[in-house]
Amino acid sequence: MANPQKENGYTGIANEIWDALWLAGLNGTEWEVITIVIRKTYGFRKKEDWISYTQFEKMTGKSRPAVWKAITSLVNKRLLVNNCKPGMTLYRFNKDYSGWVVNKRKLVNKQKSTSKQIEMEVVNNRLLTKETIQKKTTKEIDTKVSTTKVDYRNPEISQMLEALKKHVGVDSFVDSRIERNIARHCISLMQKIGPEEFRRRLDFLLDDAFMAKNCNKIKYVYNNIKGFREPKNNTVTIQT
Protein backbone atom coordinates (compact mmCIF):
# COMPACT_ATOMS: atom_id res chain seq x y z
CA MET A 1 0.00 0.00 0.00
CA ALA A 2 1.33 3.41 -0.96
CA ASN A 3 2.17 5.66 1.97
CA PRO A 4 3.50 8.99 0.63
CA GLN A 5 4.91 11.38 3.19
CA LYS A 6 5.63 15.07 2.87
CA GLU A 7 9.00 14.50 4.50
CA ASN A 8 10.06 12.45 1.46
CA GLY A 9 9.66 15.43 -0.84
CA TYR A 10 6.87 17.74 -1.88
CA THR A 11 6.10 20.50 -4.36
CA GLY A 12 5.34 23.75 -2.59
CA ILE A 13 3.09 26.07 -4.57
CA ALA A 14 0.70 28.77 -3.38
CA ASN A 15 -3.04 28.10 -3.51
CA GLU A 16 -3.41 31.41 -5.33
CA ILE A 17 -1.45 29.98 -8.26
CA TRP A 18 -3.58 26.83 -8.39
CA ASP A 19 -6.72 28.98 -8.47
CA ALA A 20 -5.28 31.00 -11.38
CA LEU A 21 -4.30 27.83 -13.27
CA TRP A 22 -7.79 26.33 -12.90
CA LEU A 23 -9.31 29.44 -14.44
CA ALA A 24 -6.72 29.73 -17.25
CA GLY A 25 -8.70 27.50 -19.62
CA LEU A 26 -5.77 25.22 -20.53
CA ASN A 27 -6.33 22.10 -22.59
CA GLY A 28 -5.25 18.66 -21.42
CA THR A 29 -1.75 18.62 -22.88
CA GLU A 30 -1.04 22.21 -21.80
CA TRP A 31 -2.10 21.36 -18.25
CA GLU A 32 0.15 18.28 -18.19
CA VAL A 33 3.16 20.20 -19.55
CA ILE A 34 2.85 23.11 -17.09
CA THR A 35 2.45 20.78 -14.10
CA ILE A 36 5.52 18.81 -15.22
CA VAL A 37 7.54 22.04 -15.30
CA ILE A 38 6.25 22.94 -11.82
CA ARG A 39 7.12 19.48 -10.52
CA LYS A 40 10.62 19.53 -12.03
CA THR A 41 11.39 23.02 -10.70
CA TYR A 42 9.43 23.79 -7.55
CA GLY A 43 9.61 20.12 -6.56
CA PHE A 44 13.43 20.39 -6.41
CA ARG A 45 13.54 23.98 -5.09
CA LYS A 46 14.60 25.32 -8.51
CA LYS A 47 13.42 28.28 -10.51
CA GLU A 48 14.17 26.67 -13.89
CA ASP A 49 15.37 23.34 -15.17
CA TRP A 50 16.34 21.56 -18.37
CA ILE A 51 13.59 19.16 -19.43
CA SER A 52 14.04 17.18 -22.62
CA TYR A 53 11.25 16.46 -25.07
CA THR A 54 11.72 12.78 -24.29
CA GLN A 55 10.82 13.43 -20.64
CA PHE A 56 7.73 15.39 -21.67
CA GLU A 57 6.68 12.56 -24.01
CA LYS A 58 7.12 9.88 -21.34
CA MET A 59 5.36 11.82 -18.58
CA THR A 60 2.42 12.98 -20.72
CA GLY A 61 2.10 9.97 -23.00
CA LYS A 62 1.71 12.39 -25.91
CA SER A 63 3.59 12.61 -29.21
CA ARG A 64 6.43 15.08 -29.74
CA PRO A 65 4.39 17.33 -32.09
CA ALA A 66 1.63 17.49 -29.46
CA VAL A 67 4.17 18.37 -26.75
CA TRP A 68 5.80 21.02 -28.98
CA LYS A 69 2.40 22.54 -29.74
CA ALA A 70 1.52 22.72 -26.02
CA ILE A 71 4.88 24.28 -25.09
CA THR A 72 4.58 26.86 -27.87
CA SER A 73 1.07 27.72 -26.75
CA LEU A 74 2.12 28.08 -23.10
CA VAL A 75 5.03 30.33 -24.07
CA ASN A 76 2.70 32.51 -26.15
CA LYS A 77 0.27 32.66 -23.22
CA ARG A 78 3.22 33.67 -20.98
CA LEU A 79 2.68 30.85 -18.49
CA LEU A 80 5.96 29.29 -19.52
CA VAL A 81 9.37 30.87 -20.11
CA ASN A 82 11.93 28.98 -22.18
CA ASN A 83 15.58 29.95 -21.91
CA CYS A 84 17.38 28.51 -24.93
CA LYS A 85 21.05 27.71 -24.54
CA PRO A 86 23.43 25.77 -26.80
CA GLY A 87 22.31 22.14 -26.72
CA MET A 88 19.51 22.61 -24.17
CA THR A 89 16.40 24.60 -23.27
CA LEU A 90 15.63 25.63 -19.69
CA TYR A 91 11.98 25.97 -18.70
CA ARG A 92 10.56 28.20 -15.99
CA PHE A 93 6.99 28.63 -14.75
CA ASN A 94 5.83 32.26 -14.74
CA LYS A 95 4.00 32.65 -11.43
CA ASP A 96 2.98 36.25 -12.21
CA TYR A 97 -0.49 35.28 -13.42
CA SER A 98 -1.44 38.95 -13.91
CA GLY A 99 0.67 38.85 -17.09
CA TRP A 100 -0.82 35.65 -18.52
CA VAL A 101 -2.53 35.99 -21.89
CA VAL A 102 -5.44 33.62 -21.37
CA ASN A 103 -9.21 33.55 -21.65
CA LYS A 104 -10.18 33.13 -18.04
CA ARG A 105 -13.18 31.00 -17.28
CA LYS A 106 -15.80 32.57 -15.08
CA LEU A 107 -17.59 30.84 -12.26
CA VAL A 108 -21.30 31.26 -13.01
CA ASN A 109 -24.05 30.66 -10.50
CA LYS A 110 -26.96 29.29 -12.50
CA GLN A 111 -30.39 30.08 -11.12
CA LYS A 112 -33.32 27.79 -11.79
CA SER A 113 -36.26 29.37 -13.56
CA THR A 114 -39.48 29.49 -11.58
CA SER A 115 -42.69 27.99 -12.93
CA LYS A 116 -44.04 31.49 -13.51
CA GLN A 117 -41.02 32.47 -15.56
CA ILE A 118 -41.33 29.31 -17.66
CA GLU A 119 -45.04 30.00 -18.24
CA MET A 120 -44.34 33.59 -19.37
CA GLU A 121 -41.60 32.38 -21.71
CA VAL A 122 -43.99 29.90 -23.34
CA VAL A 123 -46.64 32.60 -23.79
CA ASN A 124 -44.12 35.02 -25.32
CA ASN A 125 -42.96 32.36 -27.76
CA ARG A 126 -46.55 31.70 -28.83
CA LEU A 127 -47.11 35.41 -29.51
CA LEU A 128 -44.47 35.43 -32.22
CA THR A 129 -46.11 36.16 -35.56
CA LYS A 130 -45.05 34.71 -38.89
CA GLU A 131 -43.25 37.96 -39.74
CA THR A 132 -41.22 38.06 -36.54
CA ILE A 133 -40.33 34.38 -36.88
CA GLN A 134 -39.03 35.03 -40.41
CA LYS A 135 -37.02 38.02 -39.18
CA LYS A 136 -35.59 35.98 -36.34
CA THR A 137 -34.68 33.14 -38.69
CA THR A 138 -33.03 35.53 -41.16
CA LYS A 139 -31.06 37.16 -38.35
CA GLU A 140 -29.88 33.76 -37.06
CA ILE A 141 -28.79 32.76 -40.57
CA ASP A 142 -26.87 36.03 -41.00
CA THR A 143 -25.24 35.50 -37.62
CA LYS A 144 -24.20 31.96 -38.52
CA VAL A 145 -22.78 33.15 -41.84
CA SER A 146 -20.78 35.88 -40.14
CA THR A 147 -19.48 33.60 -37.41
CA THR A 148 -18.40 30.97 -39.93
CA LYS A 149 -15.93 33.45 -41.41
CA VAL A 150 -13.26 32.23 -39.08
CA ASP A 151 -9.61 31.56 -39.75
CA TYR A 152 -9.55 27.99 -41.02
CA ARG A 153 -5.79 28.15 -41.54
CA ASN A 154 -3.57 25.72 -39.70
CA PRO A 155 -2.75 27.31 -36.31
CA GLU A 156 0.61 25.52 -36.20
CA ILE A 157 1.66 27.34 -39.39
CA SER A 158 0.66 30.68 -37.86
CA GLN A 159 2.66 29.83 -34.74
CA MET A 160 5.70 28.91 -36.85
CA LEU A 161 5.54 32.21 -38.77
CA GLU A 162 5.16 34.18 -35.54
CA ALA A 163 8.01 32.29 -33.84
CA LEU A 164 10.35 32.90 -36.79
CA LYS A 165 9.46 36.59 -36.82
CA LYS A 166 10.37 36.95 -33.16
CA HIS A 167 13.53 34.86 -33.31
CA VAL A 168 14.91 36.34 -36.53
CA GLY A 169 14.06 39.83 -35.31
CA VAL A 170 12.20 40.99 -38.40
CA ASP A 171 8.55 41.64 -39.11
CA SER A 172 8.69 41.41 -42.89
CA PHE A 173 7.27 37.92 -43.39
CA VAL A 174 4.08 38.32 -45.39
CA ASP A 175 1.28 36.01 -44.35
CA SER A 176 0.75 34.81 -47.92
CA ARG A 177 -0.11 31.41 -49.33
CA ILE A 178 3.48 30.89 -50.50
CA GLU A 179 5.03 31.74 -47.14
CA ARG A 180 2.49 29.62 -45.25
CA ASN A 181 3.38 26.71 -47.52
CA ILE A 182 7.07 27.18 -46.71
CA ALA A 183 6.20 27.47 -43.01
CA ARG A 184 4.46 24.09 -43.32
CA HIS A 185 7.72 22.63 -44.66
CA CYS A 186 9.51 24.23 -41.68
CA ILE A 187 7.17 22.40 -39.31
CA SER A 188 7.80 19.09 -41.09
CA LEU A 189 11.56 19.69 -40.94
CA MET A 190 11.40 20.58 -37.24
CA GLN A 191 9.43 17.43 -36.48
CA LYS A 192 12.06 15.44 -38.37
CA ILE A 193 15.20 16.90 -36.76
CA GLY A 194 13.66 18.05 -33.47
CA PRO A 195 12.88 21.59 -32.18
CA GLU A 196 16.22 21.96 -30.39
CA GLU A 197 18.23 21.05 -33.50
CA PHE A 198 16.04 23.36 -35.59
CA ARG A 199 16.73 26.24 -33.20
CA ARG A 200 20.45 25.43 -33.10
CA ARG A 201 20.75 25.58 -36.89
CA LEU A 202 18.78 28.83 -36.98
CA ASP A 203 21.09 30.35 -34.36
CA PHE A 204 24.15 29.40 -36.42
CA LEU A 205 22.50 31.02 -39.43
CA LEU A 206 21.85 34.26 -37.55
CA ASP A 207 25.40 34.36 -36.20
CA ASP A 208 26.69 34.90 -39.75
CA ALA A 209 26.39 38.63 -40.53
CA PHE A 210 25.92 38.11 -44.27
CA MET A 211 23.33 35.37 -43.96
CA ALA A 212 21.48 37.18 -41.19
CA LYS A 213 20.75 40.04 -43.63
CA ASN A 214 18.92 37.62 -45.92
CA CYS A 215 16.87 36.03 -43.14
CA ASN A 216 14.00 38.41 -43.86
CA LYS A 217 12.83 35.82 -46.41
CA ILE A 218 11.39 32.64 -44.97
CA LYS A 219 12.38 30.61 -48.05
CA TYR A 220 16.01 31.56 -47.47
CA VAL A 221 15.73 30.55 -43.80
CA TYR A 222 14.16 27.18 -44.63
CA ASN A 223 16.63 26.26 -47.40
CA ASN A 224 19.66 27.02 -45.23
CA ILE A 225 18.33 25.19 -42.17
CA LYS A 226 17.48 22.17 -44.31
CA GLY A 227 20.88 22.17 -46.04
CA PHE A 228 22.83 22.86 -42.86
CA ARG A 229 26.27 21.31 -42.46
CA GLU A 230 28.24 21.14 -39.27
CA PRO A 231 30.91 23.86 -39.12
CA LYS A 232 34.58 22.93 -39.50
CA ASN A 233 37.30 24.90 -37.76
CA ASN A 234 34.68 27.22 -36.25
CA THR A 235 33.43 28.10 -39.74
CA VAL A 236 29.76 27.64 -40.44
CA THR A 237 29.09 26.03 -43.81
CA ILE A 238 25.61 26.16 -45.30
CA GLN A 239 24.54 24.10 -48.30
CA THR A 240 21.97 26.02 -50.31
Secondary structure, 3 states (H helix, E strand, C coil): CCCCCHHHCCCCCCHHHHHHHHCCCCCHHHHHHHHHHHHHHHHHCCCCEECCHHHHHHHHCCCHHHHHHHHHHHHHCCCEEEEEECCEEEEEECCCHHHCCCCCCCCCCCCCCCHHHHHHHHHHHHCCCHHHHHHHHHHHHHHHHHHCCCCCCCHHHHHHHHHHHHHHCCCCCCCCHHHHHHHHHHHHHHHHHCHHHHHHHHHHHHHCHHHHHCCCCHHHHHHHHHCEEEEECCEEEECC
